[in-house]
């Protein structure tokens, strides 16, 4: 588990020039609950700060998960070491296929918390500045290892080491990775996102419907 506090940096265009992307590991327990609608609600984790509420946080992006295995792969590629939380994630997982998770897939974390996968993370200028690699947004996009945003269905406390159990997989093939490709490099995939139904992040559903209205399915 990783949480961050507001920090002034020169590389963000968020109001006030501050960001909470610099997440640091905590042992817990930490309360996780739905934070409220996007624009007013921030992170689902108690003690975690989100500064740019226009684009981050809210009920459908309450928790961000990224795989430890993918952090290690980026470390190998870039010849760096990345600590848990280095990509701004709240949950650093092991043994979980985060990018292969289906939109609407549900995870039980610890004894009580129930999360539902909603969408992929889209890289931004703040992320590039935080990582400090030239061309990072393009490179991250091409790798198609975005990590997953999740909403909170049942709140609960979690702590480091809690198991993550996939308790539901919906009957479609819309993965986090496919959704990421649809909104970044392969927009012809957008109509397929509607197969995920109500579990899909509402903004993505709107984007997909607009594409269908303009181009057909």
N, C-alpha and C positions, 0 to 999 in steps of 0.2 A: 504494500500500500504506500502511496506517495501523495503528499499534499504540498501546496505551494503558497507563498505569501506574495503580496504585491511588491514589485521591485521596479525601480526606475531604470530604463535602458534606452539606448539611442536608436534601436532598430525596430521599434513598434509604432504603429499609427493609431493605437488604441487611445481613448481619451485620457489625458493626463500623462501620457508617455510611460505608463507602467504596465507590467504583465505579471501573471502568476504562472507562467509556463515552466519556471524552474522548480519542478517538484522534487521533494526530498523524501526518502523512506521514513516511515514511522511504524512502530510495532503495533500500536492499537491498544485496546479496541477503539474503533472509529465507527460512529453512527453514519449509516448511509440511508438517505430517504429522497423522495422526489422534491426537487428544489423549487418548483413553480414554473410558470410559462417562460419561454425564451424571451429575453429582453428585460426580464425582472429577476428570474431565478438564475442562480449561478451553478455551483457544483453540487452534486449529490452527497459529497463527503463533508462531514463536519470538519471545520478547520482548514478547508481548502478554498483558495481565492481564485475567482475568475474575474478579470478586469474588463475584458471586451465582451460585454453582454449582447452586443448586436449580432455576433457570429458564433459565440460559444456559450455553453451551459444551457440551462433550462431542462424541462422534463425529458425531452427526447435525446438530450446529450448530457445526461446527468453524470455518467461515469465513462471514462476512456480507458480501454484496455489495450496493452501492447505485449507481444510475446517476448520473453527473455531470449528465446532462440533467435528472433529477428534482430534484437539489439546486439547479440553476439556476432551475427552475420555482418551487420553494418560495421561493427568494430573490426572485423577481419578485413573488410573491403577498404576501410578508411585508415587502417592501422592505428586505431584508437581504442580506448576502453570506455564503455558507457555504463554508468551506474544505473540501477533501477530508478525510474522516474526521469531519465535523461531526455526522453522524447515528449515529456509533458504528460505522461500517462499516470492515471490514478492506480491502476492495477497492472503490475508486471506479472504475467502468467508464465507458468512452465507446463508443458505437456498439453496445452490447449490449442487447437487449430483456430486461432483468432480470425485469420483472413479467409479461411474456408468455412467459417460459421455462416449459417443461413440467417437472413433477415427474419426476425421473429423467433429465432432460437432462444431458448431460456436457460439461464445458468443459475443454479443454486450455489451460493458462495457462503460457506460456513453453515450454521444450523438454520438461519432464518431468512437471510437476504435472497431475494429472487430478482434477477435482472433479465431484460429482454433486449436482444441485439436490434438496433434500429438503422445503423448507417456506418459508413467508413469515415475516417478523418481525412479532410482535405488540407494539404499543406499550405502555409501562408508565409508572408514576409517575416512575421515574428518568429516562426519556427526556423526559418532559414538563418535569421540573425542569431538565434539562440544556439543553433548547432555550429554556425561559423564556417560553413563550407560553401564555396562558390558554386552557383548553379544547383543548390540543394533542392529547391522546389521541383525542378525538372527531373533531377536524379531520383528523388523520392517517388515521384509520380511514375516514372518508368519501371521502378522495382515492383510496383503493385503489392506492397506490404504495408497497408495503411493503418492497421489496427482498427478497432471497433468502438463505436459509441453504443451505450446501452441506457435504457430507461429503467427506473425502479418500479417493479410491480408489487413487491412486498418488502418493506423496510427492515433493517436489522443492523446489528453491530457485527463487524468483521475485524480480524486481526491477521498479521503476517502468518503465513503457513496454513490458513484455512483452505480446505479443498474446494475446487471448482468442479461442479458436476453438471453436465448437460442433461437436463431433465425433459426437454421437449425440442423436437426438430420438426418444423412445418413441412408440409407436402408441396414443396416447390424447389427450384434449383438456383434461387437468387442468393448468391453468397456476398459477403462483404467485398471480396475482391472484384466480383462482377459489377456490383453497384458502383464501386470506385472507378472502374474502367468506363462505365456508362456516363459518368458525369465529368470525366477528364479527357480521355483520349478516344473513346468509341461511342459517340453520342447516339449512334443508330441502335444501341442497346437499351436506350431509355424506356421504350415501351414495355420491355420485359420486366422492368422493375415493378410494374403494377401487379404482377403475379404475387407479390409479397403481401398484398392486401393492406389491412389497417396497421400492421406491424411496421410498415415502411415509415420513415421519418416524413411527416406531413409536407415539408418543403420539397422533398424529392418526389413525392406523389404529384404535387402541383407541377413540378418541372416536367415530369413524364407525361402528364395529361396535356400540357401545352405543346410538347413535341408531337404527340399523336394528333392533336387538333391541326397542327401545321403541316405535318409530313405524312400522317397516316401511320398505321402500325405494321 
